[in-house]
């Protein structure tokens, strides 16, 4: 859109804007931080249950991220990986 606007082609910029709206309607909506936090809590609780009650720690970041991402996808949500990573790290660092 920006390229068309800069080139003085507002009709093509408008066409691009409409196409973006149509495509975005079919994409899963980005989830809020609270929704992600709930899923991360569930994923960590699942890992804790699988580990015989031992709470995962910072060394389990990779596994926790994988499980959290699976839970997010299973819920049909879309989430920013950086935000998920920050939430997972914060939860794993709690004692």
OpenMM code with the backbone's topology and positions (N, CA, C; nanometers):
from openmm import Vec3, app, unit

residues = "UNK UNK UNK UNK UNK UNK UNK UNK UNK UNK UNK UNK UNK UNK UNK UNK UNK UNK UNK UNK UNK UNK UNK UNK UNK UNK UNK UNK UNK UNK UNK UNK UNK UNK UNK UNK UNK UNK UNK UNK UNK UNK UNK UNK UNK UNK UNK UNK UNK UNK UNK UNK UNK UNK UNK UNK UNK UNK UNK UNK UNK UNK UNK UNK UNK UNK UNK UNK UNK UNK UNK UNK UNK UNK UNK UNK UNK UNK UNK UNK UNK UNK UNK UNK UNK UNK UNK UNK UNK UNK UNK UNK UNK UNK UNK".split()
positions = [
    Vec3(0.0819, -0.1191, 0.0000),
    Vec3(0.0000, 0.0000, 0.0000),
    Vec3(0.0863, 0.1256, 0.0000),
    Vec3(0.1899, 0.1233, 0.0834),
    Vec3(0.2741, 0.2430, 0.0942),
    Vec3(0.3408, 0.2779, -0.0377),
    Vec3(0.3848, 0.1752, -0.1086),
    Vec3(0.4518, 0.2004, -0.2364),
    Vec3(0.3562, 0.2662, -0.3353),
    Vec3(0.2329, 0.2166, -0.3407),
    Vec3(0.1348, 0.2763, -0.4315),
    Vec3(0.0991, 0.4189, -0.3899),
    Vec3(0.0904, 0.4416, -0.2604),
    Vec3(0.0586, 0.5751, -0.2109),
    Vec3(0.1711, 0.6725, -0.2458),
    Vec3(0.2954, 0.6287, -0.2272),
    Vec3(0.4098, 0.7147, -0.2576),
    Vec3(0.4199, 0.7441, -0.4065),
    Vec3(0.3783, 0.6479, -0.4888),
    Vec3(0.3847, 0.6660, -0.6341),
    Vec3(0.2650, 0.7417, -0.6892),
    Vec3(0.1756, 0.7861, -0.5998),
    Vec3(0.0605, 0.8629, -0.6453),
    Vec3(-0.0470, 0.7770, -0.7085),
    Vec3(-0.0598, 0.6526, -0.6657),
    Vec3(-0.1612, 0.5607, -0.7198),
    Vec3(-0.2606, 0.5218, -0.6096),
    Vec3(-0.3439, 0.6151, -0.5648),
    Vec3(-0.4346, 0.5870, -0.4525),
    Vec3(-0.5345, 0.4754, -0.4814),
    Vec3(-0.5728, 0.4583, -0.6086),
    Vec3(-0.6693, 0.3524, -0.6421),
    Vec3(-0.6076, 0.2133, -0.6193),
    Vec3(-0.4797, 0.1978, -0.6498),
    Vec3(-0.4128, 0.0692, -0.6260),
    Vec3(-0.3860, 0.0489, -0.4768),
    Vec3(-0.3565, 0.1563, -0.4050),
    Vec3(-0.3369, 0.1464, -0.2602),
    Vec3(-0.4666, 0.1024, -0.1933),
    Vec3(-0.5796, 0.1561, -0.2388),
    Vec3(-0.7102, 0.1184, -0.1833),
    Vec3(-0.7409, -0.0285, -0.2143),
    Vec3(-0.7062, -0.0722, -0.3345),
    Vec3(-0.7276, -0.2136, -0.3719),
    Vec3(-0.6469, -0.3048, -0.2791),
    Vec3(-0.5231, -0.2680, -0.2513),
    Vec3(-0.4382, -0.3460, -0.1610),
    Vec3(-0.4976, -0.3495, -0.0198),
    Vec3(-0.5466, -0.2355, 0.0266),
    Vec3(-0.6065, -0.2272, 0.1593),
    Vec3(-0.7269, -0.3205, 0.1706),
    Vec3(-0.8101, -0.3228, 0.0680),
    Vec3(-0.9270, -0.4113, 0.0682),
    Vec3(-0.8856, -0.5586, 0.0675),
    Vec3(-0.7839, -0.5922, -0.0093),
    Vec3(-0.7349, -0.7305, -0.0129),
    Vec3(-0.6816, -0.7730, 0.1241),
    Vec3(-0.6121, -0.6826, 0.1915),
    Vec3(-0.5596, -0.7124, 0.3254),
    Vec3(-0.6751, -0.7387, 0.4214),
    Vec3(-0.7804, -0.6587, 0.4156),
    Vec3(-0.8968, -0.6793, 0.5024),
    Vec3(-0.9597, -0.8160, 0.4787),
    Vec3(-0.9709, -0.8552, 0.3535),
    Vec3(-1.0303, -0.9853, 0.3204),
    Vec3(-0.9445, -1.0987, 0.3754),
    Vec3(-0.8161, -1.0913, 0.3547),
    Vec3(-0.7254, -1.1967, 0.4021),
    Vec3(-0.7256, -1.2036, 0.5539),
    Vec3(-0.7208, -1.0887, 0.6206),
    Vec3(-0.7180, -1.0871, 0.7668),
    Vec3(-0.8439, -1.1474, 0.8280),
    Vec3(-0.9544, -1.1402, 0.7562),
    Vec3(-1.0789, -1.1982, 0.8069),
    Vec3(-1.0681, -1.3499, 0.8217),
    Vec3(-0.9819, -1.4128, 0.7434),
    Vec3(-0.9653, -1.5579, 0.7487),
    Vec3(-0.8543, -1.6037, 0.8430),
    Vec3(-0.7721, -1.5111, 0.8877),
    Vec3(-0.6630, -1.5456, 0.9782),
    Vec3(-0.7150, -1.5545, 1.1212),
    Vec3(-0.6557, -1.6448, 1.2017),
    Vec3(-0.6965, -1.6474, 1.3423),
    Vec3(-0.6578, -1.5164, 1.4090),
    Vec3(-0.7417, -1.4728, 1.4991),
    Vec3(-0.7154, -1.3466, 1.5679),
    Vec3(-0.6049, -1.3654, 1.6712),
    Vec3(-0.5244, -1.2631, 1.6850),
    Vec3(-0.4195, -1.2667, 1.7865),
    Vec3(-0.4864, -1.2673, 1.9235),
    Vec3(-0.4338, -1.3505, 2.0089),
    Vec3(-0.4940, -1.3628, 2.1406),
    Vec3(-0.4331, -1.2626, 2.2363),
    Vec3(-0.5073, -1.2320, 2.3405),
    Vec3(-0.4612, -1.1378, 2.4409),
    Vec3(-0.3632, -1.2032, 2.5363),
    Vec3(-0.2921, -1.1199, 2.6072),
    Vec3(-0.1899, -1.1698, 2.7004),
    Vec3(-0.2510, -1.2598, 2.8075),
    Vec3(-0.3707, -1.2268, 2.8531),
    Vec3(-0.4341, -1.3061, 2.9580),
    Vec3(-0.4686, -1.4470, 2.9076),
    Vec3(-0.5155, -1.4576, 2.7829),
    Vec3(-0.5449, -1.5884, 2.7244),
    Vec3(-0.4181, -1.6727, 2.7130),
    Vec3(-0.3112, -1.6089, 2.6690),
    Vec3(-0.1837, -1.6796, 2.6554),
    Vec3(-0.1339, -1.7251, 2.7923),
    Vec3(-0.1453, -1.6367, 2.8902),
    Vec3(-0.0995, -1.6693, 3.0256),
    Vec3(-0.1734, -1.7919, 3.0804),
    Vec3(-0.3046, -1.7999, 3.0584),
    Vec3(-0.3825, -1.9150, 3.1041),
    Vec3(-0.3346, -2.0440, 3.0372),
    Vec3(-0.3093, -2.0374, 2.9081),
    Vec3(-0.2626, -2.1566, 2.8372),
    Vec3(-0.1229, -2.1975, 2.8823),
    Vec3(-0.0374, -2.1007, 2.9083),
    Vec3(0.0975, -2.1310, 2.9571),
    Vec3(0.0891, -2.1965, 3.0953),
    Vec3(0.0027, -2.1453, 3.1808),
    Vec3(-0.0168, -2.2071, 3.3132),
    Vec3(-0.0588, -2.3527, 3.2973),
    Vec3(-0.1519, -2.3767, 3.2066),
    Vec3(-0.1981, -2.5130, 3.1825),
    Vec3(-0.0878, -2.6019, 3.1290),
    Vec3(-0.0075, -2.5501, 3.0376),
    Vec3(0.1019, -2.6276, 2.9801),
    Vec3(0.2062, -2.6624, 3.0859),
    Vec3(0.2383, -2.5680, 3.1723),
    Vec3(0.3370, -2.5931, 3.2781),
    Vec3(0.2812, -2.6923, 3.3797),
    Vec3(0.1536, -2.6799, 3.4113),
    Vec3(0.0910, -2.7766, 3.5030),
    Vec3(0.0938, -2.9171, 3.4422),
    Vec3(0.0735, -2.9245, 3.3124),
    Vec3(0.0804, -3.0535, 3.2425),
    Vec3(0.2218, -3.1124, 3.2519),
    Vec3(0.3209, -3.0288, 3.2302),
    Vec3(0.4595, -3.0748, 3.2410),
    Vec3(0.4907, -3.1195, 3.3827),
    Vec3(0.4398, -3.0476, 3.4804),
    Vec3(0.4630, -3.0819, 3.6205),
    Vec3(0.3993, -3.2171, 3.6529),
    Vec3(0.2807, -3.2395, 3.6019),
    Vec3(0.2121, -3.3668, 3.6239),
    Vec3(0.2914, -3.4815, 3.5608),
    Vec3(0.3398, -3.4586, 3.4386),
    Vec3(0.4184, -3.5620, 3.3695),
    Vec3(0.5510, -3.5899, 3.4390),
    Vec3(0.6027, -3.4912, 3.5117),
    Vec3(0.7317, -3.5079, 3.5798),
    Vec3(0.7129, -3.5586, 3.7229),
    Vec3(0.5974, -3.6120, 3.7521),
    Vec3(0.5743, -3.6670, 3.8860),
    Vec3(0.5597, -3.5613, 3.9935),
    Vec3(0.5093, -3.4455, 3.9559),
    Vec3(0.4866, -3.3398, 4.0537),
    Vec3(0.6016, -3.2429, 4.0688),
    Vec3(0.7123, -3.2660, 3.9997),
    Vec3(0.8282, -3.1758, 4.0075),
    Vec3(0.8028, -3.0578, 3.9134),
    Vec3(0.8041, -2.9373, 3.9695),
    Vec3(0.7768, -2.8179, 3.8887),
    Vec3(0.8929, -2.7928, 3.7929),
    Vec3(0.8612, -2.7689, 3.6645),
    Vec3(0.9676, -2.7382, 3.5683),
    Vec3(1.0369, -2.6070, 3.6049),
    Vec3(1.1632, -2.5994, 3.5740),
    Vec3(1.2407, -2.4791, 3.6020),
    Vec3(1.2931, -2.4165, 3.4745),
    Vec3(1.3779, -2.3156, 3.4872),
    Vec3(1.4316, -2.2465, 3.3704),
    Vec3(1.5038, -2.3387, 3.2711),
    Vec3(1.5602, -2.4482, 3.3192),
    Vec3(1.6307, -2.5400, 3.2282),
    Vec3(1.5335, -2.6134, 3.1353),
    Vec3(1.4048, -2.6093, 3.1672),
    Vec3(1.3021, -2.6761, 3.0874),
    Vec3(1.2343, -2.5821, 2.9885),
    Vec3(1.2984, -2.4700, 2.9593),
    Vec3(1.2387, -2.3683, 2.8734),
    Vec3(1.1982, -2.4233, 2.7372),
    Vec3(1.2859, -2.4969, 2.6728),
    Vec3(1.2568, -2.5492, 2.5394),
    Vec3(1.1332, -2.6377, 2.5373),
    Vec3(1.1263, -2.7290, 2.6315),
    Vec3(1.0117, -2.8189, 2.6406),
    Vec3(0.8851, -2.7416, 2.6725),
    Vec3(0.8946, -2.6490, 2.7661),
    Vec3(0.7779, -2.5696, 2.8048),
    Vec3(0.7274, -2.4852, 2.6885),
    Vec3(0.8186, -2.4300, 2.6104),
    Vec3(0.7789, -2.3512, 2.4937),
    Vec3(0.7059, -2.4384, 2.3916),
    Vec3(0.7585, -2.5578, 2.3667),
    Vec3(0.6940, -2.6476, 2.2708),
    Vec3(0.5532, -2.6830, 2.3144),
    Vec3(0.5387, -2.7189, 2.4415),
    Vec3(0.4068, -2.7567, 2.4927),
    Vec3(0.3125, -2.6364, 2.4897),
    Vec3(0.3609, -2.5195, 2.5295),
    Vec3(0.2773, -2.3989, 2.5287),
    Vec3(0.2311, -2.3664, 2.3867),
    Vec3(0.3213, -2.3750, 2.2901),
    Vec3(0.2843, -2.3475, 2.1505),
    Vec3(0.1800, -2.4478, 2.1010),
    Vec3(0.1935, -2.5738, 2.1410),
    Vec3(0.0950, -2.6746, 2.1017),
    Vec3(-0.0413, -2.6423, 2.1610),
    Vec3(-0.0434, -2.6027, 2.2865),
    Vec3(-0.1689, -2.5685, 2.3526),
    Vec3(-0.2337, -2.4466, 2.2860),
    Vec3(-0.1527, -2.3500, 2.2482),
    Vec3(-0.2038, -2.2290, 2.1824),
    Vec3(-0.2638, -2.2639, 2.0469),
    Vec3(-0.1921, -2.3459, 1.9689),
    Vec3(-0.2447, -2.3874, 1.8383),
    Vec3(-0.3714, -2.4701, 1.8542),
    Vec3(-0.3726, -2.5588, 1.9529),
    Vec3(-0.4900, -2.6438, 1.9759),
    Vec3(-0.6122, -2.5603, 2.0127),
    Vec3(-0.5892, -2.4472, 2.0766),
    Vec3(-0.6992, -2.3580, 2.1134),
    Vec3(-0.7439, -2.2731, 1.9945),
    Vec3(-0.6726, -2.2851, 1.8824),
    Vec3(-0.7073, -2.2089, 1.7628),
    Vec3(-0.6687, -2.0629, 1.7711),
    Vec3(-0.5687, -2.0343, 1.8532),
    Vec3(-0.5253, -1.8965, 1.8711),
    Vec3(-0.3930, -1.8721, 1.8004),
    Vec3(-0.3651, -1.7452, 1.7833),
    Vec3(-0.2387, -1.7030, 1.7254),
    Vec3(-0.1718, -1.6141, 1.8285),
    Vec3(-0.0440, -1.6369, 1.8531),
    Vec3(0.0249, -1.5587, 1.9559),
    Vec3(0.1659, -1.5236, 1.9112),
    Vec3(0.2104, -1.4091, 1.9542),
    Vec3(0.3456, -1.3628, 1.9278),
    Vec3(0.4435, -1.4489, 2.0077),
    Vec3(0.5393, -1.5105, 1.9384),
    Vec3(0.6345, -1.6005, 2.0054),
    Vec3(0.7146, -1.5295, 2.1140),
    Vec3(0.7464, -1.4048, 2.0911),
    Vec3(0.8251, -1.3304, 2.1898),
    Vec3(0.7451, -1.3152, 2.3187),
    Vec3(0.6169, -1.2845, 2.3075),
    Vec3(0.5322, -1.2708, 2.4248),
    Vec3(0.5181, -1.4044, 2.4964),
    Vec3(0.4984, -1.5110, 2.4202),
    Vec3(0.4872, -1.6445, 2.4803),
    Vec3(0.6162, -1.6782, 2.5545),
    Vec3(0.7288, -1.6507, 2.4919),
    Vec3(0.8580, -1.6788, 2.5533),
    Vec3(0.8748, -1.6022, 2.6839),
    Vec3(0.8370, -1.4748, 2.6850),
    Vec3(0.8497, -1.3945, 2.8071),
    Vec3(0.7629, -1.4506, 2.9188),
    Vec3(0.6410, -1.4907, 2.8844),
    Vec3(0.5494, -1.5450, 2.9853),
    Vec3(0.6020, -1.6780, 3.0379),
    Vec3(0.6482, -1.7650, 2.9474),
    Vec3(0.7006, -1.8955, 2.9889),
    Vec3(0.8231, -1.8756, 3.0799),
    Vec3(0.9150, -1.7871, 3.0408),
    Vec3(1.0328, -1.7626, 3.1231),
    Vec3(0.9948, -1.7126, 3.2616),
    Vec3(0.8985, -1.6216, 3.2668),
    Vec3(0.8558, -1.5670, 3.3962),
    Vec3(0.7935, -1.6752, 3.4824),
    Vec3(0.7129, -1.7616, 3.4235),
    Vec3(0.6488, -1.8679, 3.4997),
    Vec3(0.7498, -1.9731, 3.5466),
    Vec3(0.8460, -2.0046, 3.4642),
    Vec3(0.9466, -2.1054, 3.5024),
    Vec3(1.0415, -2.0524, 3.6092),
    Vec3(1.0580, -1.9211, 3.6160),
    Vec3(1.1496, -1.8671, 3.7161),
    Vec3(1.0838, -1.8545, 3.8535),
    Vec3(0.9493, -1.8701, 3.8591),
    Vec3(0.8809, -1.8686, 3.9890),
    Vec3(0.9114, -1.9958, 4.0636),
    Vec3(0.9138, -1.9857, 4.1942),
    Vec3(0.9403, -2.1062, 4.2742),
    Vec3(0.8175, -2.1522, 4.3460),
] * unit.nanometer
topology = app.Topology()
chain = topology.addChain("A")
for resn in residues:
    res = topology.addResidue(resn, chain)
    for name in ("N", "CA", "C"):
        topology.addAtom(name, app.Element.getBySymbol(name[0]), res)
